[in-house]
Amino acid sequence: MIKLDIVNAVVGRTNISRTKAEQAVETIFESLKGALGRGQRIELRKFGVFSVKPRKTGIGRNPRTGEEVSIPPGKAVRFKPGKELQGLADTTAGVAK
């Protein structure tokens, strides 16, 4: 699914124009990015939680040369699915075989 699919779903379920739906979806995503940029936790009930976690310094390898590369510390966005979303994954796990 891509952003356009979300916009189309909003247009299909509401009586607003495509332009307004695009603005609404874009506003939501910008709000989410802004909150994560400030290190805030985003909790969407029945969906999941987005949070920013610190990432430690590490050592990686350049896949082409095999040379060791230092990975600087930073931050990473993490997602923990809610119970309802986890239940969805559990029911589709048997189908994906």
Secondary structure as GFF3:
##gff-version 3
##sequence-region A 1 97
A	DSSP	alpha_helix	3	13	.	.	.	ID=ss1
A	DSSP	alpha_helix	18	37	.	.	.	ID=ss2
A	DSSP	beta_strand	42	44	.	.	.	ID=ss3
A	DSSP	beta_strand	48	55	.	.	.	ID=ss4
A	DSSP	beta_strand	58	61	.	.	.	ID=ss5
A	DSSP	beta_strand	68	71	.	.	.	ID=ss6
A	DSSP	beta_strand	74	81	.	.	.	ID=ss7
A	DSSP	alpha_helix	83	93	.	.	.	ID=ss8
###
